[in-house]
Amino acid sequence: MLRVYTGQIGKYHGADALDITIKSAPPEGRPFAPDRWDMVLGAKRGRVSQDAYRAYYLDLMRESYR
């Protein structure tokens, strides 16, 4: 089983860190970066619930897997 943990890239600098932010992800992190600023900013500003964001992100990951 693969376990993935998230954290703020500015606070964690371990060898296994991977930036997956929409703004600054390197090529290897881009497949995991969200593609919609409205969802990202909505979640940051409290206009999009964590449950809604998780559902959106899970759909995005499923689609990219295909």
C-alpha positions as MATLAB code, in Angstrom:
seq = 'MLRVYTGQIGKYHGADALDITIKSAPPEGRPFAPDRWDMVLGAKRGRVSQDAYRAYYLDLMRESYR';
ca = [
       0.000    0.000    0.000;
       1.222    3.471   -0.884;
       0.760    6.188    1.725;
       0.939    9.826    0.773;
       1.118   12.639    3.299;
       0.599   16.302    2.616;
       2.150   19.334    4.199;
       3.195   22.870    3.490;
       6.157   22.797    1.136;
       7.580   25.891    2.844;
       7.770   24.031    6.159;
       8.987   20.607    5.015;
      12.193   20.126    3.071;
      12.743   16.375    3.310;
      14.264   14.410    0.447;
      10.819   12.980   -0.336;
       9.104   16.378   -0.657;
       7.337   17.096   -3.943;
       5.788   20.455   -4.775;
       2.330   19.872   -6.288;
       1.063   23.435   -6.098;
      -0.759   24.868   -9.080;
       1.616   27.830   -9.143;
       5.079   26.317   -8.836;
       5.056   22.551   -9.344;
       8.088   21.187  -11.189;
       7.428   18.804  -14.120;
       7.308   15.726  -11.868;
       4.728   17.373   -9.582;
       2.393   18.754  -12.255;
       0.328   15.563  -12.685;
      -0.752   16.021   -9.056;
      -1.347   19.783   -9.161;
      -4.948   21.021   -9.125;
      -5.879   22.676  -12.393;
      -8.510   25.164  -11.264;
      -7.593   28.347   -9.423;
     -11.226   28.913   -8.420;
     -11.193   25.670   -6.404;
      -7.795   26.366   -4.852;
      -8.598   29.952   -3.887;
     -12.131   28.996   -2.835;
     -10.727   26.405   -0.433;
      -8.130   28.836    0.912;
     -10.743   31.544    1.450;
     -13.354   29.252    2.990;
     -15.821   29.451    0.091;
     -15.262   25.822   -0.927;
     -15.592   23.180    1.783;
     -12.855   20.648    2.435;
     -15.257   17.872    1.423;
     -16.036   19.580   -1.898;
     -12.343   20.183   -2.581;
     -11.448   16.573   -1.729;
     -14.160   15.290   -4.078;
     -12.932   17.584   -6.871;
      -9.292   16.593   -6.323;
     -10.101   12.870   -6.184;
     -12.006   13.160   -9.480;
      -9.035   15.005  -10.980;
      -6.620   12.270   -9.858;
      -8.880    9.521  -11.197;
      -9.125   11.274  -14.541;
      -5.366   11.807  -14.776;
      -4.802    8.140  -13.947;
      -6.890    7.152  -16.961;
];
